[in-house]
Amino acid sequence: MIAFNELMDAFLFVSSERQGMHTAILCMETGQIYYRSELGGIDETDDDDLDQYSCIEIPHKNDLGLGRDLVFEFVETRLPGYYDRVQRMFEKRGAYGRCKDFLESKGLLESWYQFENQREETAIRQWCAENQIEISESPRDTTLSI
Protein backbone atom coordinates (compact mmCIF):
# COMPACT_ATOMS: atom_id res chain seq x y z
CA MET A 1 0.00 0.00 0.00
CA ILE A 2 1.24 3.49 -0.83
CA ALA A 3 0.29 6.80 0.72
CA PHE A 4 -1.71 8.86 -1.75
CA ASN A 5 0.28 12.03 -1.01
CA GLU A 6 3.54 10.21 -1.89
CA LEU A 7 2.02 9.07 -5.17
CA MET A 8 0.86 12.63 -5.92
CA ASP A 9 4.35 13.95 -5.15
CA ALA A 10 5.79 11.47 -7.66
CA PHE A 11 3.17 12.43 -10.24
CA LEU A 12 3.97 16.14 -9.80
CA PHE A 13 7.70 15.40 -10.12
CA VAL A 14 7.17 13.49 -13.38
CA SER A 15 4.83 16.18 -14.73
CA SER A 16 7.01 19.15 -13.77
CA GLU A 17 8.94 18.90 -17.06
CA ARG A 18 8.15 17.71 -20.54
CA GLN A 19 7.59 13.99 -20.96
CA GLY A 20 10.63 11.80 -20.53
CA MET A 21 12.71 14.28 -18.56
CA HIS A 22 11.64 13.02 -15.12
CA THR A 23 10.66 9.45 -14.26
CA ALA A 24 9.26 7.87 -11.12
CA ILE A 25 8.84 4.12 -10.77
CA LEU A 26 6.63 2.52 -8.15
CA CYS A 27 7.59 -0.91 -6.82
CA MET A 28 4.18 -2.49 -6.24
CA GLU A 29 5.58 -5.03 -3.75
CA THR A 30 7.28 -2.55 -1.40
CA GLY A 31 5.51 0.74 -2.14
CA GLN A 32 8.92 2.35 -2.70
CA ILE A 33 9.14 5.05 -5.37
CA TYR A 34 12.39 5.45 -7.31
CA TYR A 35 13.18 8.72 -9.05
CA ARG A 36 15.21 9.51 -12.15
CA SER A 37 15.81 12.90 -13.77
CA GLU A 38 17.54 13.60 -17.05
CA LEU A 39 17.90 17.24 -16.00
CA GLY A 40 18.77 16.96 -12.32
CA GLY A 41 21.26 14.12 -12.39
CA ILE A 42 19.05 11.97 -10.15
CA ASP A 43 19.02 8.21 -10.62
CA GLU A 44 17.74 6.13 -7.72
CA THR A 45 17.01 3.21 -9.97
CA ASP A 46 19.26 0.22 -10.18
CA ASP A 47 18.02 -2.16 -12.83
CA ASP A 48 19.13 -5.09 -10.67
CA ASP A 49 16.79 -3.93 -7.89
CA LEU A 50 13.76 -3.37 -10.09
CA ASP A 51 11.66 -6.29 -11.19
CA GLN A 52 9.86 -5.27 -14.37
CA TYR A 53 6.85 -7.34 -13.36
CA SER A 54 6.37 -5.68 -9.98
CA CYS A 55 7.14 -2.09 -11.01
CA ILE A 56 5.06 0.49 -12.79
CA GLU A 57 6.02 3.90 -14.11
CA ILE A 58 4.11 6.85 -12.70
CA PRO A 59 2.32 8.58 -15.60
CA HIS A 60 2.99 12.09 -16.87
CA LYS A 61 0.03 14.48 -16.84
CA ASN A 62 -0.16 14.28 -20.63
CA ASP A 63 -0.58 10.49 -20.39
CA LEU A 64 -3.77 11.16 -18.43
CA GLY A 65 -5.14 13.94 -20.65
CA LEU A 66 -4.22 16.63 -18.12
CA GLY A 67 -2.08 18.86 -20.30
CA ARG A 68 -3.32 21.59 -22.54
CA ASP A 69 -6.63 19.80 -23.09
CA LEU A 70 -7.42 20.45 -19.44
CA VAL A 71 -6.70 24.16 -19.95
CA PHE A 72 -9.05 24.20 -22.93
CA GLU A 73 -11.76 22.44 -20.91
CA PHE A 74 -11.44 25.02 -18.12
CA VAL A 75 -11.56 27.96 -20.52
CA GLU A 76 -14.49 26.47 -22.42
CA THR A 77 -16.54 26.27 -19.23
CA ARG A 78 -15.38 29.46 -17.49
CA LEU A 79 -14.46 31.83 -20.35
CA PRO A 80 -16.06 30.46 -23.52
CA GLY A 81 -15.73 33.78 -25.35
CA TYR A 82 -11.95 33.56 -25.02
CA TYR A 83 -11.51 29.95 -26.14
CA ASP A 84 -9.96 30.82 -29.53
CA ARG A 85 -7.64 33.36 -27.92
CA VAL A 86 -6.34 30.82 -25.39
CA GLN A 87 -6.03 28.16 -28.08
CA ARG A 88 -3.80 30.53 -30.08
CA MET A 89 -1.60 31.01 -26.99
CA PHE A 90 -0.67 27.34 -27.25
CA GLU A 91 0.74 27.73 -30.74
CA LYS A 92 3.98 29.14 -29.29
CA ARG A 93 6.39 28.30 -26.49
CA GLY A 94 5.59 29.71 -23.06
CA ALA A 95 1.87 29.13 -23.45
CA TYR A 96 1.24 28.04 -19.86
CA GLY A 97 2.83 31.18 -18.48
CA ARG A 98 0.84 33.42 -20.80
CA CYS A 99 -2.33 31.51 -20.03
CA LYS A 100 -1.81 31.85 -16.26
CA ASP A 101 -1.20 35.58 -16.69
CA PHE A 102 -4.42 35.80 -18.69
CA LEU A 103 -6.40 33.83 -16.08
CA GLU A 104 -5.00 36.06 -13.34
CA SER A 105 -6.14 39.15 -15.26
CA LYS A 106 -9.64 37.66 -15.30
CA GLY A 107 -9.54 36.81 -11.59
CA LEU A 108 -9.61 33.06 -12.29
CA LEU A 109 -6.09 31.88 -11.50
CA GLU A 110 -7.01 30.44 -8.10
CA SER A 111 -10.06 28.74 -9.65
CA TRP A 112 -7.76 27.24 -12.28
CA TYR A 113 -5.41 25.82 -9.65
CA GLN A 114 -8.32 24.28 -7.74
CA PHE A 115 -9.76 22.80 -10.95
CA GLU A 116 -6.37 21.42 -12.00
CA ASN A 117 -5.62 19.92 -8.57
CA GLN A 118 -9.02 18.26 -8.34
CA ARG A 119 -8.74 16.76 -11.82
CA GLU A 120 -5.19 15.52 -11.17
CA GLU A 121 -6.23 13.81 -7.95
CA THR A 122 -9.22 12.22 -9.63
CA ALA A 123 -7.09 11.01 -12.55
CA ILE A 124 -4.41 9.52 -10.27
CA ARG A 125 -7.06 7.72 -8.19
CA GLN A 126 -8.54 6.30 -11.40
CA TRP A 127 -5.07 5.26 -12.61
CA CYS A 128 -4.48 3.50 -9.29
CA ALA A 129 -7.79 1.64 -9.56
CA GLU A 130 -7.01 0.57 -13.13
CA ASN A 131 -3.59 -0.73 -12.05
CA GLN A 132 -4.73 -2.38 -8.80
CA ILE A 133 -2.60 -0.03 -6.70
CA GLU A 134 -3.80 0.18 -3.11
CA ILE A 135 -3.55 3.65 -1.63
CA SER A 136 -3.90 4.99 1.88
CA GLU A 137 -4.93 8.49 2.77
CA SER A 138 -2.42 8.92 5.57
CA PRO A 139 1.33 9.25 5.10
CA ARG A 140 3.48 6.26 5.82
CA ASP A 141 4.84 5.99 9.34
CA THR A 142 8.57 6.43 8.94
CA THR A 143 9.47 6.41 12.64
CA LEU A 144 11.87 3.73 13.79
CA SER A 145 10.87 1.24 16.43
CA ILE A 146 13.50 0.29 18.97
N, C-alpha and C positions, 0 to 999 in steps of 0.2 A: 504494500500500500504506500502511496506517495501523498504527501501533503499538497493540497491544491495550490497553495501560494508558492511552493517551490516549483511546481510545474508551470505556473504563470510566469515566474521569474525566468525560467528557461525559455519559454515562448517569447517573452519580451527581448531577451538576449538575442535569440535567433532572428527576430524580426527587426532589430535595431539597425540593420544594414541590408543592403540588397541581397537577394537569395544567393546562398553558397558562401558568403563571407564569414558567417558565424554558424556553428553547428552545436547542437546539444543532443546527446544520446541518452535515453533512459534505459537502464537495465531493469527489466520487468521483474526479475527474481529478487533483487536487492533494494530496488527503489532509488539507487544511486544515479545521479545525473552527471555525465561527463561532458565537459565543454571543450570546444576547439574554435579558434579564431584565426582566419587567414590574415587579418589586420593587426591583431593584438599579440601575436606570438604565443597564444595559449594553446596547449595541446595536452589535455588530461587523459586522452585516450591512448591505450596501449592495445593494439590489435590482439595480443595474446590474452588480455583480460576480458575482452568483449566477445561474447558468444552471439553470432549473428542471429541465432534463433530466439534468444531471450532479450534482445535489444531492439529498440525502436527509436527512430530519429524524430525529434520534436519538430513539428511542422513550422514553416514560415507563414506569416500572415497571408501572403499571396496564395499559398497552398489551400487556404481555407476561405478564399474569396473575400479577404478583409483588407485588401489594398485600395486602390483607387475606386473600385466599384462600390466600396462602402462609403467613400466620400460622395460619390454620385447619388447613392441612395439617400444619404442625409440631405443633400442639397435639394434633391427632387421633392422630398417631403417638407422641408423647412423653408426653402427659398426657390420654389419652382421657376420663378421668373428669371433667375440667374443661372439656371442649369447650363445653358450654352456657354455662358461666360466662364464658369468654373471648368467646364469640359475643355475649353481652349487653353486654360492655365496648364493643363496636363500634357500639352503638346511640346512643352519645353522643360528643361531641367529646372529644379527648384520649385516644382509645382506645389509640393506640400507646404512649404514655407509661405508662398504667395497665398495659398488657399487659407491657411490659418490666419494670416494677416487680414484677409477678406472677411472671414467669419468673425474675427474680433471686431472689425469695423461695423459689423451688423449686430454685435452684442450676442453672438451665438457660439463663441469659442468654448466656453464652459459646457454648454449643451452638447457640442461636438465631442468633447472629451468624455462626457458621461455616456453618450451614445456608443462611442468607439469601445470604451471599457466594457460596457454591458455586452456588446456583440462579441468581443474577444472572449470574455468569460464563457458565454453561451457556446461559442464555437469550440473552445477547448474542452468543455464538459462533453459535448457531443462527440468530439474526436476520441476522448477517453472511453466513452461508452462503446463506440464502434471498434475500439482496439482492446476491449476488456481490461482496461487499466482502472484499478481500484484507487479511489482518491479519498483522502480524509480532509476535513475542513480545518483541523487544527494543525499547527506546525509540529514537526517531529520533535520528540524529546531528545535533546542532544546532551543532556547532563550525564556524567559518568557515575556509575554506582560503585561504591567501594565495599 
